[in-house]
Each structure stands twice: as structure tokens, then as C-alpha cells.
Amino acid sequence: MHATTIFAVLKDGKGAMAGDGQVTLGNSMIMKQGARKVRRLYHGKVVAGFAGSVADAFTLFEKFEKRLEEYQGNLQRAAVELAQEWRSDKVLHKLEAMLLVMNEDDLFVVSGGGEVIQPDDGICAIGSGGAFALSAGRALARNTDLSAEQIAKKALEIASEICVFTNDHIIVETVG
């Protein structure tokens, strides 16, 4: 998935997720610079971000939020149930997006292939600039005393300097 960057980190009992604002049409045209790809869900206790098709992501946000309500905010259960539905449903299976979801305790990548992945170190990124943000975020988390929010913002800033599909119009949401 490309045309965006979403980064999340859990540190010292707090979490932060950052997303850039660029919406790209194909590989050659920036359509929007201030899109909001990171959102609060479930009474503000969960943060989710997407990479991929915007329309597909809105469908997934709705489905995920319903699962959170159904399982009283149990993030892991909601993520697993969404992944199972996404993989097995003939219409949902065609959606082209990925989600990062987090609360103050857990962080997961959710994809249409049925994957629900919890990173070992509480740091994760998706999208075209994901590898750049992930590298920067890991270095910052391991070698500085920055907060989760500061790490998330700085990791996205660094990714925006490298990835042409990532800009510096950054939204950061925190939990914890």
C-alpha cells in the first residue's frame, strides 16, 4: 500500500499515532495535502489509521468501530474479528487498504489477508513511507528520551523528507 504514511508507537504507558495528509492520484498528482487519515474511535480510547484507498478505509473504519462496540472496546478481539470478516467476505476481500489500530496497551496491523500483527517492540508503520518512518521511529525510541507523541511526529517528519508520497501535514493522536 502506498500514497500515505501512518506510524504508531507505544512508550511508557502512552501511545501515539501519526499520519500525513497527502492524497495522491496515481503516481504523479497530489490531490489534497491536508487529509485526516488518523482517527479516534470507541469513545476516544482507540486510535486507528489507514493506508490505501480512502473509500475502502472508510468502510473498514465503520466495520472496525462496530466490532469495537460489539466487544466493549476489546481491541485485539475487534481486530481479529475484522480481519476474519475482511478475508472471508467476497466484497470486503477486494478492499485495498491496511489499518493500524491502537489503545494505550496494544498496537496491531490489520490487513485484508487476515493478518493481525502485533509488533514486538510497540512500534509500527504502514504505507509508502512506512519503512522510513519505522526506521526513524525505532532510532528515536531507542536513543532519545522523547515522548511517544514526539517520536511519532518526528518519525513522520523524517519520512516526509524521503518519501514522495508523504507530506509534512501531520496529524498526531494520542492515547493513555
Buried (B, 14 or more C-beta within 10 A) or exposed (E): BBBBBBBBBBBEEBBBBBBBBBBBEEEEEEEEEEBEBBBBBBEEBBBBBBBBBBEBBEBBBEBBBBBBEEBEBBBBBBBBBBBEBBBEEEEBEEBEBBBBBBBBEBBBBBBBEBBBBEBEEBBBBBBBBBBBBBBBBBBBBEEEEBBBBBBBBBBBBBBBEBBBBBBBBBBBBBBB
